[in-house]
Amino acid sequence: MGTWTYLDKYGYKNSLIAAAVTMAGAIDECNVEVLKLMPFWAFHGQKDGTVPANKTINLVDSFRAHYPSQEHQKLTLFTQDDFNGQYHRIDHGVYDRTSWDKNNTGDIFDMDVVNWMLQYKRND
């Protein structure tokens, strides 16, 4: 939740970061206008009993509704079908180290999360 709170408060222009990753956290409302340039990748387990996955889904859907042409915002939802319970937790523990490894999250990634973040630079 801290990442979303930071992004909501500082947006892209007043932030010190070039890209953000959220893990199983969300806030009820976020000012999507100030995030239109912020690359983010949101991860959430569909069976999260602490922070419902719908909160993250709603944030990302709200952003996509306002800025459908933006493609530098990603959402990955972990499901039991992705892992058969072997590799990754699908509840609030999505921060397990396997989420940083290429192709272990159920989606076919073109790069791992760390390299995805490192492709973005601040020019200001």
N, C-alpha and C positions, 0 to 999 in steps of 0.2 A: 504494500500500500504506500510505502514511503516513496517509491519511484513515481507513482502516479501523482501523489501529493506534490512532489518537487516539480514534475512537469506541469501540473495545473497552476502552480504558483509562479514559475519562472518562464514557462513556455519555451519556445526555441530561441528567440532573440535575446532574452535575458539569462539564458542558461549557460553553463560552462561545459556542457557535454555535447557531443556530436551525434550520439545515438543512444538508445536506452533499451534495456531488456527488463521485462517484469516477470516475476515468478509467483503465481498463485496469489496475486494481490490486485485489488481494484478499489476504486472509490465510487460513491454513488453518482457524482456528477463531475465532469471535467470540461474545461473550456477548450473545445476542439479547435477553435479558431487560432489559438496561440500555438497549436501543435502541428499546423498544416505542413511545416517544413521539417518536423522532427521525425527521423527514422526511429521506429520502435518495433520490437518483437515481443509480443505478449504470449506467455505460456500459462496454461491452466489445466488442472486435472478435472475431468468432468464429474468425478465423484468426490470433489472437495467438500467436506462438511463444515469447514471453518469459514471460508470465503467462497460463496457459490460461484461456479463458473459463469453463470449468467451475468454477473457483474462485469466481468472482463469482456464477454461477448457483447454486451450492450454498449460498453465504451468503444470497442472497435467498430461495431455496426454504426454507431453514431458518427464516428469519424468518417467512415466510408460513405455514409449517406451525404455528408457535407462536401467531401472531396473524393468523388469516385475515380478521378484520374490519377490520384496519388498511388504509387505502387511501392513505397518504401516503408510501409507499415504491415506487419505480419501478425498472424494469430495462429498458434498451434495449441490444439486441445488434445490432451492425452486421454485415451480410452483403453478399456480392458482389451479390446480387440487389437490395439497397437502392440501390446507386449505380452499378452497371456500371463501377466503378473510376474514375468521373469526378470525384466530389465529395468523397469521403472515404476515408481509409485504413481497412482492415478488420483490420489487424494491431495491433501494440502502439501505433501512432501515432494512436489515436482522439482525442487531444487537439487535433487540427487545429481551427482556428477555426470550421469549418463546423458543428461540433457545438453551437455556441452559437446558431446561427441557427434561427429558427422553421421547422419542417417539413423540415429537410434531413437528418434522421437516419433516415429510413425509416418512422418512426412518424408518425401524425398527432397533433401536440401541440396542446393548447389554449393553450399559451403557450411562449415560449422559456425556456431553462434559467435565465437570470439572473432573469427575472420570476417564475419558479416559486420560486426560492430566496427572493426578496424578499417573497413573500406570508407567510412565516413570521416570527414575532417571538417573542422571549423575554419572558416576563412575570415572571420571577423575578429 
